Amino acid sequence: MDAIDVYADQFQVNVGPWGVTLNFQKTSPEPPPPGQQPQIERVATVRTSMAHLKAMVIVLKRHIDTMEKQTGIKTDVPSQVLSAMGIGREDWDDFWR
């Protein structure tokens, strides 16, 4: 079976007693009608253990830190987006120190 190659601009995390489900989604390129939310399509689902997810987070953070150090480009997320995800600016800054 060939591996899938997808683009996602959103994600959803579901945590249960036996593992974690990551749903990757993409937003429709068409603007929604006034007063409606954009259409979202699920493009992939990855299921894994909590231990694997925690290891992935560390590895991803290391890669991001290395890339930002090498390029001198710091990637940030707007406060409005963090707020919508329930992440405080101070928590974001503490994690990326």
C-alpha positions in Angstrom: 0.0 0.0 0.0 1.3 3.4 -0.9 1.6 6.1 1.8 -0.9 9.0 1.4 0.4 12.5 0.9 -2.1 15.2 2.1 -2.2 18.9 3.0 -3.9 19.9 6.3 -4.5 23.4 7.7 -6.5 22.2 10.8 -6.4 19.3 13.2 -8.4 17.7 15.9 -7.1 15.6 18.8 -9.2 13.0 20.6 -7.6 11.3 23.6 -9.0 8.2 25.2 -7.8 5.6 27.7 -6.3 3.4 25.0 -4.8 5.9 22.7 -5.0 9.1 20.7 -6.7 9.9 17.4 -5.4 12.8 15.3 -7.8 14.0 12.6 -6.2 16.2 10.0 -8.5 18.5 8.0 -8.4 21.2 5.3 -10.6 24.2 4.8 -12.4 24.7 1.6 -10.7 27.3 -0.7 -14.2 28.8 -1.4 -15.3 31.5 1.1 -18.4 30.5 3.0 -21.7 32.4 2.6 -22.1 35.3 5.0 -22.8 34.1 8.5 -21.7 30.5 7.9 -18.5 28.6 8.8 -16.1 27.5 6.1 -16.5 23.9 4.9 -14.0 21.5 6.4 -12.9 18.2 4.9 -11.1 15.4 6.9 -8.1 14.3 4.8 -6.4 11.8 7.2 -6.8 10.1 10.5 -3.8 8.8 12.5 -4.2 6.7 15.5 -1.4 6.1 18.0 -0.5 5.6 21.6 -0.1 8.4 24.1 3.6 7.4 24.6 4.2 7.7 20.8 2.4 11.1 20.7 4.5 12.5 23.5 7.7 11.2 21.8 6.5 12.8 18.5 6.0 16.2 20.2 9.6 16.2 21.5 11.0 15.2 18.1 8.9 17.8 16.3 9.9 20.6 18.8 13.6 19.7 18.3 13.2 19.9 14.5 11.4 23.3 14.7 13.9 24.7 17.1 16.8 23.6 14.8 15.1 25.1 11.7 14.4 28.4 13.4 18.0 28.6 14.7 19.5 27.8 11.3 17.3 30.1 9.3 16.9 32.9 11.9 13.2 32.9 11.1 10.9 32.5 14.2 7.5 31.1 13.4 4.8 32.6 15.5 1.0 32.1 15.8 -1.3 35.1 16.2 -2.8 35.6 19.7 -6.3 35.3 18.2 -5.5 31.8 16.9 -4.0 30.8 20.2 -7.0 32.1 22.1 -9.4 30.1 19.8 -7.4 27.0 20.6 -7.5 27.7 24.3 -3.7 28.4 24.5 -2.6 31.4 26.6 0.2 33.5 25.2 2.3 32.8 28.3 1.9 29.0 27.9 2.9 29.4 24.2 6.0 31.4 25.1 7.0 29.1 27.9 6.8 26.0 25.7 8.9 27.6 22.9 11.7 28.9 25.3 
